[in-house]
Amino acid sequence: MAKPNYSFEKRRKELAKKKKKEEKSKRKLGQGTKETQAEQPPIAGAQDTPTDNGI
């Protein structure tokens, strides 16, 4: 049986954490990637309802 390569697994986890952290910081700055913006569904009825009743 093959010996597990723990250093490879650790490096892969570190890279995943780094990528996730960078994406989070981009979202906070409002500069999210096209992928993250496409994944977020629009709020239902937000554009269809008027903000004031015209009174």
KAFENBEL-V388329 format. One record per pair of residues at least 24 apart in sequence whose ideal C-beta (glycine too) atoms are under 6 Angstrom apart, sorted by the first residue. I is the first residue (numbers start at 1). J is the second residue. If there is no record, write none. Layout:
# KAFENBEL-V388329
I;J / I;J
This chain:
# KAFENBEL-V388329
none
